[in-house]
Amino acid sequence: MSERERKRPVGSHERTGIKSEMVVPVNLERVLLEAAQNSVFYRELTADRAQALARKGYQLRASEQAMLSALPQSALYKMVERLKPEKLTKSAFAKGVVTALAGSLPIFSGCE
């Protein structure tokens, strides 16, 4: 045991950085980013999600498709707004994706 470990209170651990245990689906992340950057795609996505994805050539996994399909319009709007490029730096973008999806977790409790 190192000197540093001995000085920490019992039951504590050293924080080496914040790491999310939630894995952001890459294809869904791309869809959300595209919607944040492209207002035409966003309107198409809100009108008919499956058709908008097919037109752009996005191939979502079943779990990603279930997540996107289960999102109410208001939640999709909030997620896209959080990811607007003019509002985010690169690190803030990643945090925004995780935060947006984490805020929608109760909706996805039945997904794989």
GILINMO-V464994 format. One record per residue. N is the residue number from 1. RES is the residue in one small letter. OMEGA is omega in degrees with one decimal (* if undefined). NEAR is the number of other C-alpha atoms within 12 Angstrom. Layout:
n=N res=RES omega=OMEGA near=NEAR
n=N res=RES omega=OMEGA near=NEAR
This chain:
n=1 res=m omega=-178.2 near=7
n=2 res=s omega=177.8 near=7
n=3 res=e omega=-179.5 near=7
n=4 res=r omega=179.7 near=10
n=5 res=e omega=-179.4 near=13
n=6 res=r omega=-177.5 near=13
n=7 res=k omega=179.6 near=13
n=8 res=r omega=176.7 near=14
n=9 res=p omega=179.6 near=10
n=10 res=v omega=177.8 near=9
n=11 res=g omega=179.6 near=9
n=12 res=s omega=175.2 near=10
n=13 res=h omega=-179.2 near=13
n=14 res=e omega=177.1 near=14
n=15 res=r omega=-179.7 near=8
n=16 res=t omega=-179.0 near=6
n=17 res=g omega=-179.6 near=7
n=18 res=i omega=178.3 near=9
n=19 res=k omega=178.7 near=11
n=20 res=s omega=175.3 near=14
n=21 res=e omega=179.1 near=9
n=22 res=m omega=177.9 near=18
n=23 res=v omega=179.8 near=18
n=24 res=v omega=177.7 near=26
n=25 res=p omega=-172.6 near=26
n=26 res=v omega=-178.3 near=20
n=27 res=n omega=177.6 near=24
n=28 res=l omega=176.3 near=33
n=29 res=e omega=179.1 near=31
n=30 res=r omega=178.6 near=26
n=31 res=v omega=-179.8 near=38
n=32 res=l omega=178.0 near=43
n=33 res=l omega=177.4 near=30
n=34 res=e omega=179.4 near=28
n=35 res=a omega=179.0 near=32
n=36 res=a omega=-177.2 near=31
n=37 res=q omega=-171.8 near=22
n=38 res=n omega=-175.7 near=21
n=39 res=s omega=177.5 near=18
n=40 res=v omega=178.3 near=15
n=41 res=f omega=178.4 near=26
n=42 res=y omega=179.1 near=29
n=43 res=r omega=177.8 near=22
n=44 res=e omega=-179.2 near=21
n=45 res=l omega=179.5 near=32
n=46 res=t omega=179.8 near=27
n=47 res=a omega=-178.5 near=17
n=48 res=d omega=-173.2 near=17
n=49 res=r omega=-177.3 near=31
n=50 res=a omega=-179.8 near=23
n=51 res=q omega=179.1 near=18
n=52 res=a omega=179.2 near=23
n=53 res=l omega=-179.3 near=30
n=54 res=a omega=-179.3 near=17
n=55 res=r omega=-179.7 near=14
n=56 res=k omega=178.4 near=21
n=57 res=g omega=178.4 near=13
n=58 res=y omega=176.5 near=23
n=59 res=q omega=-179.7 near=21
n=60 res=l omega=171.6 near=24
n=61 res=r omega=-178.3 near=16
n=62 res=a omega=-179.5 near=15
n=63 res=s omega=177.7 near=21
n=64 res=e omega=178.7 near=29
n=65 res=q omega=178.9 near=25
n=66 res=a omega=178.2 near=21
n=67 res=m omega=-177.2 near=33
n=68 res=l omega=-179.9 near=36
n=69 res=s omega=-177.2 near=25
n=70 res=a omega=-177.5 near=23
n=71 res=l omega=171.1 near=27
n=72 res=p omega=-179.6 near=19
n=73 res=q omega=-177.8 near=20
n=74 res=s omega=179.3 near=14
n=75 res=a omega=177.4 near=26
n=76 res=l omega=178.6 near=34
n=77 res=y omega=-179.0 near=24
n=78 res=k omega=-179.8 near=23
n=79 res=m omega=-179.0 near=34
n=80 res=v omega=180.0 near=38
n=81 res=e omega=179.2 near=27
n=82 res=r omega=-175.1 near=30
n=83 res=l omega=178.8 near=35
n=84 res=k omega=-175.5 near=27
n=85 res=p omega=-178.3 near=23
n=86 res=e omega=-178.9 near=14
n=87 res=k omega=-169.0 near=16
n=88 res=l omega=165.4 near=20
n=89 res=t omega=-179.1 near=14
n=90 res=k omega=-179.4 near=14
n=91 res=s omega=178.1 near=13
n=92 res=a omega=177.1 near=18
n=93 res=f omega=179.9 near=27
n=94 res=a omega=178.3 near=28
n=95 res=k omega=179.0 near=25
n=96 res=g omega=178.0 near=29
n=97 res=v omega=-179.5 near=38
n=98 res=v omega=-179.9 near=28
n=99 res=t omega=-179.3 near=25
n=100 res=a omega=179.5 near=30
n=101 res=l omega=179.5 near=35
n=102 res=a omega=178.3 near=23
n=103 res=g omega=-179.2 near=21
n=104 res=s omega=-176.8 near=25
n=105 res=l omega=179.6 near=21
n=106 res=p omega=178.8 near=14
n=107 res=i omega=-173.2 near=19
n=108 res=f omega=-173.5 near=21
n=109 res=s omega=179.8 near=15
n=110 res=g omega=-177.9 near=11
n=111 res=c omega=176.4 near=18
n=112 res=e omega=* near=13
